[in-house]
Amino acid sequence: MFGYRVPAPDEAMLISGGRRGLGGAPFRVVTGHGKFVLPVFRKTRFLTLSMCEAEVTETCVTKQGIALHVRAVIAFKVGNDHESIINAGQRFLSDQDQMSVLTGRIFAGHLRAIIGSMTVEEIVTERQKLAAEVLDTSKVEMAKIGLIVDSLQIQSIDDGDTGYIEAMSAPHKAAIQRQAQIAQAQATQASVEAEQVAARNQAEYARQTAIVKAEYSAEVDRAQAQAAQAGPLAQAHAQQEVLLAQTELAQRAAQLRQQQLVAEIVKPAEAEAERIKVLAIADAERMKIQAEAAASHDRVALDRMLIDQLPLIVKEAAGGLAGANVNVLNGADGLGEIAAGLVAQGLTILDSVRQNLNGNNSDGRSGKSEALLELPGYLRTPEKGADGNESQDGSSAQG
């Protein structure tokens, strides 16, 4: 619409002409909305409310008399209230670039004053304190011209060729270098230790590997040796079993031959020795009977006949024993027992004959003939028949 003006969001519209503004100001201030302005009768100007920047580069002398080159940056703007806008508009509306120039000069003066009351160490180590003091001292002056400071940054502090700041940092540099060297030495030591540990681990691994390889090689050698010895060992074992079997067979053959020799030689010899012993005993008994018969005149003839028959009895018994297949359990003692039994049987027969003879004599019968008839067949005297041969009884007696 013709004559209606609207300021930008970061601007303040100043309308001059007509009635005065707030506080007797020569213009009215409009922000944030539009206003109808009569052409020709009213004049409209705009004042920026945006952020502005001023840079300060100043040589300042510290409390210690050391010159420092200080570079600072100030961020400022026109205040949002009508009073600040009016103050700034009256001073900078025709040349708004002068706000940065004037702000820089104002802060340069305050910066020199504050640095002059501080030492280099304080300035270097407490830059934030320096900036805060500069802002506090310049706040009143900046408010008078309608400006407010958002921030002040000390960008650099340089002592030129004096080397004070560098000397001041030397102990710290030395300490830092010392710490760096210590850290480097520790790192080197740790690296060396790590390398040594790694080397030991590698050596241990190599040793274990060598041991395992040696064990595997030994096992392979043992297996190969066992495999190589398996055939000869099996053959030797088989030969040993054959030798054992042959030895056992030879032992059995020797035992059998020994039994054969005992049956063929020892037993017949023992039987022959017993037969001779029995004959000797019978002969001794015969002589004893003869001695007893000589003492008895009544039975001389009968005793003589019996005595003559006793060797025949023993002979027949011994002959039957020699030809018999008799198993003797206790060797020569057993044969002796058999022979003694034969002699005892012959003596028993002799006593029986005597008793019969005595009894028959009392009955008035012929004792001799009866006694001979009662003798066993193998004790009777063989009789010849009419043809000159032995009778049947004689043949059976021989059998």
Solvent accessible surface area in square Angstrom, and as a share of the most:
residue,aa,sasa,rsa
1,M,195,0.87
2,F,165,0.69
3,G,14,0.14
4,Y,102,0.39
5,R,104,0.38
6,V,92,0.53
7,P,10,0.06
8,A,37,0.29
9,P,139,0.87
10,D,67,0.35
11,E,53,0.24
12,A,0,0.00
13,M,0,0.00
14,L,3,0.02
15,I,2,0.01
16,S,39,0.25
17,G,34,0.33
18,G,50,0.48
19,R,176,0.64
20,R,158,0.58
21,G,15,0.14
22,L,130,0.65
23,G,82,0.79
24,G,48,0.46
25,A,5,0.04
26,P,67,0.42
27,F,14,0.06
28,R,46,0.17
29,V,21,0.12
30,V,10,0.06
31,T,44,0.26
32,G,72,0.70
33,H,106,0.47
34,G,13,0.12
35,K,73,0.31
36,F,102,0.42
37,V,10,0.06
38,L,83,0.41
39,P,51,0.32
40,V,147,0.85
41,F,144,0.60
42,R,73,0.27
43,K,125,0.53
44,T,23,0.13
45,R,97,0.35
46,F,60,0.25
47,L,0,0.00
48,T,34,0.20
49,L,17,0.09
50,S,43,0.28
51,M,101,0.45
52,C,29,0.17
53,E,114,0.51
54,A,4,0.03
55,E,92,0.41
56,V,5,0.03
57,T,98,0.57
58,E,40,0.18
59,T,66,0.38
60,C,1,0.01
61,V,83,0.48
62,T,6,0.03
63,K,139,0.59
64,Q,83,0.37
65,G,54,0.52
66,I,29,0.15
67,A,41,0.32
68,L,0,0.00
69,H,85,0.38
70,V,0,0.00
71,R,86,0.31
72,A,1,0.01
73,V,24,0.14
74,I,0,0.00
75,A,23,0.18
76,F,0,0.00
77,K,32,0.14
78,V,1,0.01
79,G,1,0.01
80,N,107,0.55
81,D,75,0.39
82,H,77,0.34
83,E,120,0.54
84,S,16,0.10
85,I,0,0.00
86,I,19,0.10
87,N,32,0.17
88,A,0,0.00
89,G,3,0.03
90,Q,97,0.43
91,R,117,0.43
92,F,6,0.02
93,L,30,0.15
94,S,103,0.66
95,D,64,0.33
96,Q,49,0.22
97,D,114,0.59
98,Q,82,0.37
99,M,3,0.01
100,S,37,0.24
101,V,63,0.36
102,L,60,0.30
103,T,0,0.00
104,G,11,0.11
105,R,170,0.62
106,I,26,0.13
107,F,3,0.01
108,A,10,0.08
109,G,29,0.28
110,H,33,0.15
111,L,3,0.01
112,R,107,0.39
113,A,69,0.53
114,I,14,0.07
115,I,0,0.00
116,G,32,0.31
117,S,74,0.48
118,M,8,0.03
119,T,31,0.18
120,V,0,0.00
121,E,62,0.28
122,E,65,0.29
123,I,0,0.00
124,V,43,0.25
125,T,103,0.60
126,E,69,0.31
127,R,90,0.33
128,Q,139,0.62
129,K,97,0.41
130,L,0,0.00
131,A,5,0.04
132,A,45,0.35
133,E,59,0.26
134,V,1,0.00
135,L,47,0.23
136,D,91,0.47
137,T,65,0.38
138,S,0,0.00
139,K,127,0.54
140,V,97,0.56
141,E,72,0.32
142,M,2,0.01
143,A,55,0.43
144,K,127,0.54
145,I,18,0.09
146,G,1,0.01
147,L,1,0.00
148,I,76,0.39
149,V,36,0.21
150,D,76,0.39
151,S,41,0.26
152,L,9,0.04
153,Q,102,0.46
154,I,17,0.09
155,Q,85,0.38
156,S,47,0.31
157,I,19,0.09
158,D,74,0.38
159,D,11,0.06
160,G,38,0.36
161,D,154,0.80
162,T,88,0.51
163,G,26,0.25
164,Y,66,0.25
165,I,37,0.19
166,E,113,0.51
167,A,64,0.49
168,M,41,0.18
169,S,30,0.19
170,A,47,0.36
171,P,86,0.54
172,H,120,0.54
173,K,95,0.40
174,A,47,0.37
175,A,27,0.21
176,I,108,0.55
177,Q,107,0.48
178,R,131,0.48
179,Q,117,0.52
180,A,54,0.42
181,Q,123,0.54
182,I,86,0.44
183,A,56,0.44
184,Q,118,0.53
185,A,60,0.46
186,Q,113,0.50
187,A,55,0.42
188,T,67,0.39
189,Q,109,0.49
190,A,56,0.44
191,S,54,0.35
192,V,62,0.36
193,E,84,0.38
194,A,60,0.47
195,E,111,0.50
196,Q,91,0.41
197,V,65,0.37
198,A,45,0.35
199,A,56,0.43
200,R,142,0.52
201,N,88,0.45
202,Q,127,0.56
203,A,63,0.49
204,E,68,0.30
205,Y,158,0.60
206,A,59,0.45
207,R,124,0.45
208,Q,88,0.39
209,T,44,0.25
210,A,59,0.45
211,I,73,0.37
212,V,59,0.34
213,K,132,0.56
214,A,61,0.47
215,E,92,0.41
216,Y,132,0.50
217,S,58,0.37
218,A,39,0.30
219,E,92,0.41
220,V,77,0.44
221,D,81,0.42
222,R,133,0.49
223,A,58,0.45
224,Q,114,0.51
225,A,46,0.35
226,Q,121,0.54
227,A,75,0.58
228,A,73,0.57
229,Q,96,0.43
230,A,54,0.42
231,G,45,0.44
232,P,86,0.54
233,L,112,0.56
234,A,63,0.49
235,Q,113,0.50
236,A,54,0.42
237,H,105,0.47
238,A,50,0.39
239,Q,97,0.43
240,Q,99,0.44
241,E,91,0.41
242,V,79,0.46
243,L,109,0.54
244,L,109,0.54
245,A,59,0.46
246,Q,102,0.45
247,T,69,0.40
248,E,82,0.37
249,L,122,0.61
250,A,61,0.47
251,Q,102,0.45
252,R,151,0.55
253,A,55,0.43
254,A,62,0.48
255,Q,106,0.47
256,L,99,0.49
257,R,122,0.44
258,Q,116,0.52
259,Q,117,0.52
260,Q,71,0.31
261,L,65,0.32
262,V,50,0.29
263,A,65,0.51
264,E,106,0.48
265,I,106,0.54
266,V,62,0.36
267,K,76,0.32
268,P,67,0.42
269,A,58,0.45
270,E,47,0.21
271,A,28,0.21
272,E,73,0.33
273,A,58,0.45
274,E,13,0.06
275,R,70,0.26
276,I,97,0.49
277,K,106,0.45
278,V,1,0.00
279,L,62,0.31
280,A,61,0.47
281,I,67,0.34
282,A,5,0.04
283,D,61,0.31
284,A,59,0.45
285,E,35,0.16
286,R,62,0.22
287,M,116,0.52
288,K,114,0.48
289,I,4,0.02
290,Q,64,0.28
291,A,66,0.51
292,E,83,0.37
293,A,7,0.05
294,A,71,0.55
295,A,82,0.64
296,S,32,0.20
297,H,159,0.71
298,D,138,0.71
299,R,79,0.29
300,V,54,0.31
301,A,81,0.63
302,L,24,0.12
303,D,3,0.01
304,R,142,0.52
305,M,32,0.14
306,L,8,0.04
307,I,2,0.01
308,D,87,0.45
309,Q,22,0.10
310,L,6,0.03
311,P,48,0.30
312,L,53,0.26
313,I,16,0.08
314,V,1,0.01
315,K,132,0.56
316,E,47,0.21
317,A,26,0.20
318,A,3,0.02
319,G,43,0.41
320,G,47,0.45
321,L,27,0.13
322,A,62,0.48
323,G,72,0.69
324,A,51,0.40
325,N,152,0.78
326,V,66,0.38
327,N,131,0.67
328,V,30,0.17
329,L,176,0.88
330,N,80,0.41
331,G,19,0.18
332,A,54,0.42
333,D,100,0.52
334,G,6,0.05
335,L,7,0.04
336,G,18,0.17
337,E,115,0.52
338,I,57,0.29
339,A,1,0.01
340,A,55,0.43
341,G,38,0.37
342,L,39,0.19
343,V,13,0.08
344,A,54,0.42
345,Q,95,0.42
346,G,1,0.01
347,L,50,0.25
348,T,88,0.51
349,I,29,0.15
350,L,11,0.06
351,D,70,0.37
352,S,51,0.33
353,V,8,0.05
354,R,43,0.16
355,Q,129,0.57
356,N,52,0.26
357,L,2,0.01
358,N,79,0.40
359,G,36,0.35
360,N,14,0.07
361,N,94,0.48
362,S,94,0.61
363,D,96,0.50
364,G,69,0.67
365,R,132,0.48
366,S,67,0.43
367,G,7,0.07
368,K,114,0.48
369,S,52,0.34
370,E,51,0.23
371,A,1,0.01
372,L,54,0.27
373,L,118,0.59
374,E,104,0.47
375,L,7,0.03
376,P,47,0.30
377,G,34,0.33
378,Y,77,0.29
379,L,0,0.00
380,R,91,0.33
381,T,80,0.47
382,P,52,0.33
383,E,125,0.56
384,K,154,0.65
385,G,39,0.38
386,A,122,0.95
387,D,112,0.58
388,G,45,0.43
389,N,94,0.48
390,E,94,0.42
391,S,43,0.28
392,Q,145,0.65
393,D,82,0.42
394,G,4,0.04
395,S,56,0.36
396,S,73,0.47
397,A,15,0.12
398,Q,106,0.47
399,G,97,0.93
